[in-house]
Amino acid sequence: MKRIITALILIPFALALVFKAPVWLFTLIVGVLALLCAWEFLGLASERETARPPRVATLLALVVLFAGSYYRPDQTFNLFGALSILLLVYCMFMSPLQRVLADSSAAIVCLIYTGLTLTTLPTLRAQSNGISLIVFLLFVVWAGDITALYVGKTWGRHKLSPRLSPNKTWEGTLGSVFGSVAVAGLLILFSNMLITNLVLDSFFEKLSVHIFYSGEPWHWMVIALIVNIAAQLGDLLESAFKRGAGVKDSGTLLPGHGGMLDRIDAQLLAAPVLWYMQVLQQFFN
């Protein structure tokens, strides 16, 4: 019940943010989410006492990364490289010698895992069809997650990766793929209805809801398939981090869900994959 109530609160908030927030506010809130995820990740990295990455320095680097990505998105990778070098130098001087490698590695991985990945969300949102892209990402990931849960619980028999996540099954994985592709088809159908139905279009126009997907439906369904695979890999990756740290959840921020990382682990890989697919599409057009 806690899980359902939390989802019922977060989902409308997320959709309102996508449709109503200007890009600067969207970037700010995603940046805050990234800081929360980074805090939890740094806690996981410190759990076994083998590393103690610098929290303040890493979080400051994350803030600078998001600020730079907002003002100069074309320089995000260059800025990331500079910040990684600075974190490396910081750990070289501030960490005990036996922890320099572990601390610097954890700090830079944190910057990649919770920073570089999530900067793609504001970048996607800033595109001409940015709202449609973010809605596509959220619905594809959510549908895959929900379908995997119920299909896995009902028909799951064959373990996907017991070492990383004992509860995940191949049946749930295939159900997740089906759910994501199916919801992508529904989004395409909905966007086409908005184009052809003037009454429906006028109604959603008043709500400031604009969704459109150019190109063939199969194109978006293939993207949904790839995004789903990335989302499931993101889920497995976070499970690997948690199992390596010996904890069940990354935090306790969200009742019924655990921490912020537990809630958006799938988007951490799905968002950059969707962005890179848009880049590839523009490259070949």
Wavefront OBJ file of the C-alpha trace (Angstrom):
o trace
v 0.000 0.000 0.000
v 2.857 2.424 0.791
v 4.337 1.683 -2.629
v 1.021 2.423 -4.383
v 0.376 5.641 -2.436
v 3.896 6.906 -3.120
v 3.488 6.161 -6.842
v 0.099 7.916 -6.943
v 1.759 11.035 -5.526
v 4.943 10.969 -7.595
v 3.467 10.167 -11.028
v 1.126 13.217 -11.259
v 3.953 15.409 -9.938
v 6.335 14.068 -12.580
v 3.818 14.619 -15.396
v 2.969 18.130 -14.181
v 6.692 18.904 -14.122
v 7.115 17.645 -17.683
v 4.163 19.549 -19.136
v 4.185 22.755 -17.099
v 7.709 23.498 -15.855
v 10.034 25.685 -17.945
v 13.345 24.109 -18.917
v 15.274 25.917 -16.165
v 12.926 24.613 -13.450
v 12.912 21.131 -14.974
v 16.732 21.186 -14.940
v 16.790 22.393 -11.331
v 14.489 19.633 -10.073
v 16.340 16.931 -12.021
v 19.562 18.321 -10.537
v 18.110 17.962 -7.031
v 17.115 14.373 -7.833
v 20.661 13.756 -9.034
v 22.058 15.106 -5.751
v 19.768 12.792 -3.757
v 20.828 9.829 -5.891
v 24.489 10.806 -5.537
v 24.166 11.006 -1.744
v 22.716 7.483 -1.681
v 25.342 6.156 -4.093
v 28.175 7.600 -2.016
v 26.626 5.917 1.013
v 26.629 2.585 -0.831
v 30.258 3.097 -1.846
v 31.210 3.709 1.799
v 29.216 0.788 3.184
v 32.068 -1.762 3.159
v 34.626 0.732 4.560
v 36.908 0.065 1.582
v 36.196 3.527 0.159
v 35.106 6.883 1.522
v 34.622 9.098 -1.525
v 34.491 12.834 -0.700
v 30.802 13.704 -0.454
v 31.039 17.498 -0.493
v 33.500 17.629 -3.405
v 31.498 15.114 -5.435
v 28.184 16.894 -4.831
v 29.747 20.241 -5.758
v 31.079 18.689 -8.966
v 27.561 17.447 -9.684
v 26.103 20.936 -9.213
v 28.713 22.410 -11.565
v 28.004 19.673 -14.127
v 24.282 20.448 -14.173
v 24.833 24.206 -14.290
v 27.293 23.847 -17.155
v 25.003 21.427 -18.980
v 22.163 23.955 -18.763
v 24.147 26.921 -20.070
v 26.407 25.058 -22.524
v 24.945 21.607 -23.252
v 27.408 21.146 -26.122
v 30.282 21.256 -23.597
v 28.859 18.737 -21.106
v 31.404 16.009 -21.854
v 34.321 18.449 -21.729
v 33.108 19.752 -18.390
v 32.663 16.209 -17.097
v 36.272 15.410 -18.048
v 37.582 18.492 -16.240
v 35.540 17.745 -13.108
v 36.738 14.123 -13.105
v 40.365 15.275 -13.173
v 39.689 17.714 -10.321
v 38.098 14.950 -8.233
v 41.078 12.726 -8.969
v 43.514 15.417 -7.794
v 41.371 16.176 -4.742
v 41.403 12.524 -3.648
v 45.126 12.291 -4.319
v 45.798 14.964 -1.698
v 42.897 14.459 0.737
v 42.409 10.673 0.944
v 44.731 8.282 2.779
v 47.171 6.701 0.337
v 45.603 3.263 0.641
v 42.217 4.724 -0.367
v 43.182 7.155 -3.151
v 42.295 4.685 -5.907
v 39.027 3.540 -4.312
v 37.880 7.043 -3.286
v 38.631 8.694 -6.617
v 37.092 5.810 -8.567
v 33.874 5.928 -6.527
v 33.622 9.718 -6.838
v 34.054 9.678 -10.626
v 31.672 6.734 -11.076
v 29.146 8.680 -9.001
v 29.546 11.660 -11.330
v 28.893 9.388 -14.315
v 26.128 7.290 -12.796
v 24.024 10.039 -11.209
v 25.236 13.126 -13.065
v 26.212 12.515 -16.673
v 23.248 10.180 -17.144
v 20.627 12.547 -15.709
v 21.880 15.639 -17.559
v 20.359 14.005 -20.649
v 16.863 14.572 -19.216
v 17.002 18.408 -19.430
v 18.754 18.059 -22.796
v 15.888 15.909 -24.068
v 13.334 18.305 -22.578
v 14.922 21.259 -24.370
v 14.344 19.705 -27.822
v 11.499 20.914 -30.050
v 9.572 17.712 -29.242
v 11.101 17.455 -25.771
v 7.839 16.985 -23.877
v 6.887 14.108 -26.163
v 10.304 12.494 -25.674
v 10.162 12.702 -21.867
v 6.593 11.348 -21.830
v 7.732 8.510 -24.090
v 10.649 7.734 -21.778
v 8.563 7.762 -18.592
v 5.657 5.724 -19.951
v 7.886 3.144 -21.631
v 9.923 2.647 -18.440
v 6.887 2.643 -16.138
v 4.949 0.208 -18.323
v 7.925 -2.134 -18.513
v 8.432 -1.984 -14.753
v 4.769 -2.667 -13.927
v 4.402 -5.456 -16.488
v 7.599 -7.146 -15.326
v 6.361 -7.082 -11.729
v 3.016 -8.740 -12.401
v 4.153 -11.144 -15.110
v 7.143 -12.192 -13.008
v 5.020 -12.803 -9.919
v 2.367 -14.731 -11.853
v 4.381 -16.783 -14.348
v 8.014 -16.289 -13.397
v 9.885 -19.588 -13.199
v 13.289 -19.121 -14.806
v 15.773 -16.859 -13.018
v 17.320 -14.086 -15.094
v 20.427 -13.376 -13.008
v 20.378 -14.872 -9.492
v 23.768 -13.312 -8.725
v 22.532 -9.764 -9.358
v 18.804 -9.938 -8.619
v 17.341 -13.246 -7.387
v 13.709 -12.165 -7.898
v 13.956 -11.286 -11.584
v 12.874 -13.879 -14.118
v 13.045 -14.299 -17.883
v 9.258 -14.325 -17.969
v 9.164 -10.945 -16.204
v 11.838 -9.617 -18.575
v 9.840 -10.606 -21.662
v 6.695 -9.187 -20.075
v 8.543 -5.939 -19.491
v 9.531 -5.737 -23.163
v 5.950 -6.383 -24.216
v 4.605 -3.715 -21.829
v 7.038 -1.070 -23.082
v 6.414 -1.775 -26.781
v 2.640 -1.889 -26.204
v 2.550 1.466 -24.417
v 4.710 2.966 -27.174
v 2.072 1.825 -29.668
v -0.650 3.422 -27.537
v 1.285 6.697 -27.390
v 1.623 6.702 -31.192
v -2.104 5.981 -31.519
v -2.928 8.782 -29.080
v -0.726 11.300 -30.888
v -2.342 10.365 -34.225
v -5.795 10.833 -32.684
v -4.800 14.326 -31.565
v -3.845 15.144 -35.144
v -7.033 13.800 -36.750
v -9.643 14.561 -34.058
v -10.189 18.303 -33.734
v -12.404 17.995 -30.646
v -9.863 15.850 -28.803
v -7.037 18.100 -29.945
v -8.878 21.199 -28.701
v -9.519 19.573 -25.318
v -5.870 18.688 -24.747
v -4.783 22.036 -26.148
v -6.595 23.675 -23.231
v -4.668 21.406 -20.870
v -1.407 22.396 -22.600
v -0.795 18.761 -23.467
v 1.071 18.475 -26.770
v 2.320 15.043 -27.826
v 3.504 14.171 -31.307
v 5.755 11.507 -32.776
v 6.895 11.920 -36.362
v 7.956 8.942 -38.438
v 6.734 5.389 -38.778
v 5.177 3.641 -35.736
v 7.678 0.754 -36.025
v 10.505 3.264 -35.570
v 9.224 4.281 -32.132
v 8.476 0.710 -31.159
v 12.085 -0.258 -31.905
v 13.203 2.693 -29.766
v 10.854 1.480 -27.000
v 12.454 -1.969 -27.195
v 15.977 -0.547 -26.868
v 14.973 1.859 -24.093
v 13.335 -1.037 -22.235
v 16.528 -3.109 -22.435
v 18.512 -0.134 -21.113
v 16.002 0.348 -18.288
v 16.233 -3.300 -17.248
v 20.029 -3.115 -17.330
v 19.803 0.012 -15.155
v 17.714 -1.905 -12.643
v 20.223 -4.763 -12.604
v 23.148 -2.365 -12.247
v 21.690 -0.755 -9.147
v 20.945 -4.213 -7.742
v 24.609 -5.100 -8.291
v 25.699 -1.980 -6.409
v 23.365 -2.757 -3.499
v 24.313 -6.421 -3.280
v 27.980 -5.464 -3.390
v 27.369 -3.074 -0.506
v 25.308 -5.662 1.375
v 22.119 -3.571 1.646
v 18.515 -4.137 0.537
v 17.624 -0.543 -0.400
v 19.698 2.481 -1.350
v 17.851 4.605 1.214
v 14.554 5.212 3.019
v 13.399 8.444 1.393
v 10.371 6.996 -0.439
v 7.982 4.784 1.602
v 7.496 1.422 -0.083
v 10.178 2.149 -2.687
v 13.365 2.610 -0.642
v 15.639 5.392 -1.781
v 15.641 7.715 -4.769
v 18.062 5.410 -6.590
v 15.620 2.537 -6.091
v 12.918 4.594 -7.793
v 14.779 5.955 -10.823
v 17.501 3.347 -11.369
v 15.949 2.347 -14.703
v 15.916 5.927 -16.007
v 19.620 6.324 -15.217
v 20.469 4.202 -18.258
v 17.245 4.601 -20.246
v 17.457 8.418 -20.471
v 20.962 8.596 -22.002
v 20.131 5.732 -24.378
v 17.066 7.633 -25.642
v 19.173 10.775 -26.053
v 21.951 8.981 -27.931
v 19.364 7.417 -30.226
v 18.091 10.906 -31.053
v 21.675 11.972 -31.780
v 22.215 8.976 -34.065
v 18.954 9.684 -35.856
v 20.010 13.285 -36.532
v 23.452 12.083 -37.647
v 22.046 9.739 -40.309
v 19.300 12.110 -41.513
l 1 2 3 4 5 6 7 8 9 10 11 12 13 14 15 16 17 18 19 20 21 22 23 24 25 26 27 28 29 30 31 32 33 34 35 36 37 38 39 40 41 42 43 44 45 46 47 48 49 50 51 52 53 54 55 56 57 58 59 60 61 62 63 64 65 66 67 68 69 70 71 72 73 74 75 76 77 78 79 80 81 82 83 84 85 86 87 88 89 90 91 92 93 94 95 96 97 98 99 100 101 102 103 104 105 106 107 108 109 110 111 112 113 114 115 116 117 118 119 120 121 122 123 124 125 126 127 128 129 130 131 132 133 134 135 136 137 138 139 140 141 142 143 144 145 146 147 148 149 150 151 152 153 154 155 156 157 158 159 160 161 162 163 164 165 166 167 168 169 170 171 172 173 174 175 176 177 178 179 180 181 182 183 184 185 186 187 188 189 190 191 192 193 194 195 196 197 198 199 200 201 202 203 204 205 206 207 208 209 210 211 212 213 214 215 216 217 218 219 220 221 222 223 224 225 226 227 228 229 230 231 232 233 234 235 236 237 238 239 240 241 242 243 244 245 246 247 248 249 250 251 252 253 254 255 256 257 258 259 260 261 262 263 264 265 266 267 268 269 270 271 272 273 274 275 276 277 278 279 280 281 282 283 284 285
